[in-house]
Amino acid sequence: MSVALAACGEGRLRRQPADFIMAESSSIPSIRPAHVVGTTLREHVLQDMHAAPGATGEFTSLLNHISLAIRIINSRVRAAGLAGLLGYTGETNVQGEAVQKLDAFSNEVLLNVLDRSGHCGLIGSEELDDAQINNNHAKYVVLFDPLDGSSNIDTNVGIGTIFAVLRRSEPKLTRPNLADALRPGREIVAAGYVLYGPSTVFVLSTGQGTHGFTLDPAIGEFFLSHPDIRVPARGSCFSVNEGNFSRWSPEIQNWARWIKGEDSTVIVPSEGAEPLKTPYGARYVGSLVADAHRTLIKGGIFAYPADSKSKNGKLRLLYEANPMAFLFEQAGGMATNGKDRILEIMPTELHQRVPLVLGSRDDVSVFRQFVTGERVK
Ligand SMILES: O=P(O)(O)OC[C@H]1O[C@](O)(COP(=O)(O)O)[C@@H](O)[C@@H]1O
């Protein structure tokens, strides 16, 4: 790609992609830099911080440290087969799952970088039995799933990292403890996930909408690519592991039959809305991050309900369901356990599981109507 030096106001010269310059050279003084270099994740978070009264910069620094850990993990995910990071460590984690080398590596990177940040009073990870006290008087709690979609690691299918950040109430007065983490999701101050897919996309919310950033591998920087994501009110795809059908409750089986168009009941999700058109298409990757990302962008519904084998579903409340629910709600979507709002659930354990249903408002409302019996057929 050729570059040229061009004026960009204030008399400074700046390198620009030549083909862009040619198009507008007739009005060099009016070239707007924004066209050339997107907003970086760092700048976006800084803008958010400036909007927050009494901000000290610690929050921004914490998010920048998380972004650093993500870029390190990304570099190894993209070359896992060459870096000897495929396969298992031989250990079993607190979930009873065999730990994969990439799980362990990603966990170590996040623990190391968060420790170095100095901003974490407490850290909780899917790969750690207990929450870790880090810096006694630090403000924040970070809870994460270092590598989500483990069953897809060795087959090069989309995997991800998920995290949530909470602010401790009295960091200067109290020692960090588990109670700092066992708080409802509505108290989250930031949540995000990263999808290591065809490109690396970081979806983040600090409570001012949900935004997506794409990593430019040539520069090693995340740039704003999906500003202010809005989940469509309804979609045309459903995402669930139908292999569990026989274990679902009759209500959820009814919902599945309906959404596949096996029964022709016409459903109008809310007063005055258009009827929902079935059958929906089926999409299921088996990585929460990949299935949730598609649902966030295109709409529709993702569900990992409870079943006769896993009474509370499979996914973990604190570092899978809560961060996803925060991001979806900030994008105008919905997240429920089938009855209650995920972000209202009061946690009792670090690794507790919860049924998770998230997606478009119309689609999730109908799921809830089937589960609550408001709608049988
Ligand atoms: O294979 P199943 O039972 O459909 O479960 C898939 C679900 O389990 C998970 O892999 C659990 O997450 P981890 O890989 O982090 O343990 C989710 O990403 C995914 O949605």
The ligand as a Gaussian input file, in Angstrom:
#p B3LYP/6-31G(d) Opt

LIG

0 1
 O      -21.158000     -29.260000      24.579000
 P      -22.368000     -28.624000      25.184000
 O      -23.001000     -29.445000      26.284000
 O      -23.363000     -28.207000      24.185000
 O      -21.852000     -27.309000      25.939000
 C      -21.349000     -26.225000      25.220000
 C      -21.229000     -25.090000      26.178000
 O      -20.217000     -25.391000      27.132000
 C      -19.158000     -24.443000      27.066000
 O      -18.150000     -24.941000      26.264000
 C      -18.691000     -24.243000      28.495000
 O      -17.674000     -23.423000      28.587000
 P      -16.129000     -23.854000      28.833000
 O      -15.658000     -24.370000      27.545000
 O      -15.497000     -22.589000      29.242000
 O      -16.111000     -24.874000      29.919000
 C      -19.778000     -23.201000      26.429000
 O      -18.874000     -22.436000      25.739000
 C      -20.801000     -23.798000      25.470000
 O      -21.900000     -22.952000      25.255000

